[in-house]
């Protein structure tokens, strides 16, 4: 039987211990709250895109936050509620604070986990830190017709019999 010299055995043990410390140092206490977007693209049950004015693109349809919540309520009734949802930017809008707040509310209401794409890194939405927001219906900005532009309610003589001749 061949016996290794004591010095060589100790050097091998030190190298093994050093490599274990290096591997342990690579972990750095990182959590699963941040993941590379390229790594996890296909690992989500549902992908939703952020759209203008706090709206969402769900399966190609533009929905308000309230309608998106109703969509998830329907999926829950059907027993098809996703466990993980990815919120990513669309061609028309980036992921804004309002989108994150709405998704935080849906995360609380329906119990799924929402991640969003933050410049190539996926981050988990924390509903408490994000301050979940009540879901609202979309209201388009009012458009005035040409007759009403430039007029105010104070300028109107409607209803004042002394001004009408």
C-alpha positions in Angstrom: 0.0 0.0 0.0 1.3 3.4 -1.0 1.3 6.1 1.7 1.3 9.7 0.7 3.6 12.0 2.6 2.0 13.9 5.4 2.8 17.3 3.8 1.0 16.3 0.6 -2.1 15.0 2.4 -2.3 18.3 4.4 -1.9 20.4 1.2 -4.7 18.4 -0.5 -7.0 18.9 2.5 -6.2 22.7 2.5 -7.0 22.9 -1.2 -10.3 21.1 -0.7 -11.2 23.4 2.1 -10.2 26.4 0.1 -12.4 25.4 -2.9 -15.4 24.8 -0.6 -14.9 28.3 0.8 -14.7 29.8 -2.7 -17.9 28.0 -3.7 -19.7 29.1 -0.5 -18.5 32.7 -1.3 -20.1 32.6 -4.7 -23.5 32.3 -3.1 -23.3 35.7 -1.3 -26.7 35.3 0.3 -28.5 36.0 -2.9 -32.2 35.1 -3.0 -34.6 33.9 -5.6 -36.2 37.4 -5.7 -33.9 38.3 -8.6 -33.3 36.0 -11.6 -31.8 36.6 -15.0 -34.6 37.3 -17.5 -32.9 35.2 -20.2 -32.7 32.2 -17.9 -36.4 32.1 -16.8 -38.3 33.3 -19.8 -40.3 30.1 -20.4 -40.8 29.1 -16.8 -43.9 31.2 -16.1 -47.5 30.1 -16.2 -48.8 33.4 -17.6 -47.0 36.4 -19.3 -48.7 39.8 -19.2 -47.4 43.0 -20.8 -47.7 46.5 -19.4 -49.6 48.9 -21.6 -50.4 52.6 -21.5 -52.2 54.3 -18.6 -52.0 51.4 -16.2 -53.6 48.9 -18.6 -52.3 45.4 -19.5 -52.0 43.3 -22.6 -53.5 39.9 -21.7 -53.5 37.3 -24.5 -53.4 40.1 -27.1 -56.3 42.1 -25.6 -55.9 45.5 -23.9 -57.5 45.3 -20.4 -57.9 47.8 -17.6 -56.5 46.7 -14.2 -60.1 45.9 -13.1 -60.7 43.7 -16.1 -57.4 42.0 -15.6 -58.4 41.2 -12.0 -61.7 39.9 -13.4 -59.8 37.7 -15.8 -57.8 36.1 -12.9 -61.1 35.7 -10.9 -62.5 33.8 -13.9 -59.3 31.6 -14.1 -59.7 30.9 -10.3 -63.3 29.8 -10.8 -62.2 27.5 -13.6 -59.4 26.1 -11.5 -56.8 27.4 -13.9 -55.2 30.1 -11.8 -51.5 30.5 -12.6 -48.9 30.1 -9.8 -46.4 32.5 -11.4 -47.0 35.5 -13.6 -44.4 37.5 -15.5 -45.0 41.2 -16.2 -42.9 42.6 -19.0 -42.8 45.7 -21.0 -44.8 46.0 -24.3 -43.8 47.8 -27.5 -46.0 50.8 -26.3 -45.0 51.1 -22.6 -42.5 50.1 -20.0 -43.4 48.6 -16.7 -44.4 51.6 -14.5 -45.0 52.0 -10.8 -48.8 51.9 -11.4 -48.5 48.5 -13.1 -46.5 47.2 -10.2 -49.1 48.4 -7.7 -52.0 46.8 -9.6 -50.1 43.5 -9.9 -49.3 43.6 -6.2 -53.0 43.9 -5.5 -53.8 40.9 -7.7 -51.0 39.0 -6.1 -52.6 39.6 -2.7 -56.1 38.8 -4.0 -55.3 35.6 -5.9 -52.2 34.3 -4.3 -49.9 33.9 -7.3 -46.3 35.2 -7.5 -45.6 38.1 -9.8 -42.2 38.8 -11.3 -41.3 41.8 -13.5 -38.6 42.5 -16.0 -36.3 45.3 -14.7 -33.7 45.8 -17.5 -33.0 42.2 -18.0 -33.3 41.1 -14.4 -36.4 39.5 -13.1 -37.5 40.8 -9.7 -40.3 39.5 -7.5 -43.0 42.0 -6.5 -43.3 42.5 -2.8 -46.9 43.6 -2.2 -46.1 45.4 1.1 -43.1 47.3 -0.2 -44.9 48.1 -3.5 -48.0 49.4 -1.7 -50.7 47.4 -3.5 -53.3 49.7 -5.2 -57.1 49.2 -5.6 -57.9 48.0 -9.1 -59.5 50.6 -11.2 -61.3 50.7 -14.6 -59.7 52.6 -17.4 -61.1 56.1 -18.1 -60.0 57.6 -21.4 -59.2 61.3 -21.3 -62.3 63.4 -22.3 -62.2 64.9 -25.7 -63.9 68.2 -26.3 -65.6 69.0 -29.5 -64.5 72.1 -31.4 -67.4 74.3 -30.2 -66.4 73.8 -26.6 -62.7 74.4 -26.9 -61.6 77.6 -25.3 -64.8 78.1 -23.3 -65.3 77.8 -19.6 -68.4 77.4 -17.5 -68.1 81.0 -16.3 -68.2 82.3 -19.9 -71.6 80.7 -20.6 -74.8 82.8 -20.7 -76.9 79.6 -20.6 -79.5 79.8 -17.9 -79.1 83.6 -17.2 -82.3 85.3 -18.5 -80.8 88.8 -18.3 -78.1 88.0 -20.7 -80.3 86.3 -23.3 -82.0 88.7 -25.8 
